[in-house]
């Protein structure tokens, strides 16, 4: 029994898979963090643009005497 436990602890099969899983998880977390950070600024900018365009009066440049 003891030899089986020692053999299991010394076995490095699958260690690369575990490393890739941990690295992939880290990259995914950094990506999510970047998206969350950028989305706050993007929504704020969109609201500012919406307010500015709603308040802007559009003129066609044609008056009633030009017809």
Backbone torsions as a table, in degrees:
resi	resn	phi	psi	omega
1	UNK	NA	-43.8	-178.9
2	UNK	-64.1	-39.2	178.6
3	UNK	-63.6	-35.5	178.2
4	UNK	-66.0	-40.5	179.3
5	UNK	-68.2	-43.9	179.3
6	UNK	-63.6	-42.6	178.5
7	UNK	-62.3	-42.2	179.4
8	UNK	-63.2	-42.9	-178.6
9	UNK	-69.2	-30.2	-179.3
10	UNK	-87.0	-12.8	-177.9
11	UNK	-73.6	127.5	-179.0
12	UNK	-106.4	13.5	178.5
13	UNK	-66.8	129.5	179.7
14	UNK	90.0	-0.6	-178.9
15	UNK	-65.9	-35.1	179.6
16	UNK	-66.6	-38.4	178.0
17	UNK	-62.1	-42.1	179.0
18	UNK	-64.1	-41.2	178.3
19	UNK	-60.9	-44.2	-179.5
20	UNK	-65.5	-36.1	178.4
21	UNK	-64.9	-44.3	-180.0
22	UNK	-65.8	-43.4	179.0
23	UNK	-65.2	-41.7	179.2
24	UNK	-63.5	-42.2	177.8
25	UNK	-60.6	-41.5	178.4
26	UNK	-63.3	-42.3	179.0
27	UNK	-65.7	-41.5	178.6
28	UNK	-63.6	-42.0	178.4
29	UNK	-63.1	-42.0	178.4
30	UNK	-64.9	-38.9	177.5
31	UNK	-63.4	-44.5	178.2
32	UNK	-62.8	-40.5	178.8
33	UNK	-63.6	-41.5	179.0
34	UNK	-64.9	-41.6	179.5
35	UNK	-65.7	-42.7	179.5
36	UNK	-64.0	-39.1	179.9
37	UNK	-67.7	-43.3	-178.1
38	UNK	-72.9	-30.3	-176.8
39	UNK	-67.3	-33.9	178.5
40	UNK	-61.2	-47.2	179.1
41	UNK	-67.4	-36.0	-178.7
42	UNK	-67.4	-43.6	179.0
43	UNK	-65.6	-39.1	177.5
44	UNK	-63.8	-41.6	178.8
45	UNK	-66.5	-40.1	178.7
46	UNK	-62.8	-40.5	178.0
47	UNK	-64.2	-41.3	179.1
48	UNK	-63.8	-42.7	179.4
49	UNK	-65.8	-40.9	178.5
50	UNK	-61.8	-42.9	178.3
51	UNK	-64.9	-43.0	-178.1
52	UNK	-65.1	-41.2	-179.9
53	UNK	-73.1	-30.0	178.2
54	UNK	-70.3	-31.1	-178.3
55	UNK	-87.1	-10.6	-176.6
56	UNK	-83.5	130.8	178.0
57	UNK	-92.4	129.6	-177.5
58	UNK	-100.6	131.3	-179.8
59	UNK	-117.3	140.4	-179.7
60	UNK	-85.9	-19.1	-179.9
61	UNK	86.9	-0.6	179.5
62	UNK	-102.3	127.3	176.6
63	UNK	-104.5	170.2	-177.4
64	UNK	-69.0	-24.2	180.0
65	UNK	-81.2	-16.5	-179.1
66	UNK	-80.1	-13.1	-176.0
67	UNK	-76.7	NA	NA
